[in-house]
Amino acid sequence: MNDKLRIILVMSAVLVLLMIGVYKKNKEDSSQDIVQSENIKQPEETPQEQEIYYEYYLVSGSFLIWENAEDQYNTLTDFGYECKILPVTDGNGYYRVVLYWAESYSEVKEYQNIIKGDVHKTWILTK
């Protein structure tokens, strides 16, 4: 086998391994968004989990498991965002990590547009 063919085969193998690694990483990241569990742990109220009552919320994540919501909260606060974890009130058991809340849809939409370069996956929840 000539040297050029060996180099091409080795480079192809390395590329395949890199692609598999990226696929596995993306799959792990996406599975953290919503993880279902039969035994949902109800934590005691924490400082970041506060009752806030507004009409519109800018949500960055919705989680069945408290620890996943807390991880999202910690990540966002580490980047300098003020956020809260909404207590479970929807009957579905989701902890929602919110970045912004207001009585006006347009105000929440404006904030969503401002941060969309940093926080890509957000949506507006109406209560």
Helices and strands as residue ranges (DSSP letters): H 3-31, E 56-63, H 66-78, E 84-86, E 95-102, H 105-115, E 123-126
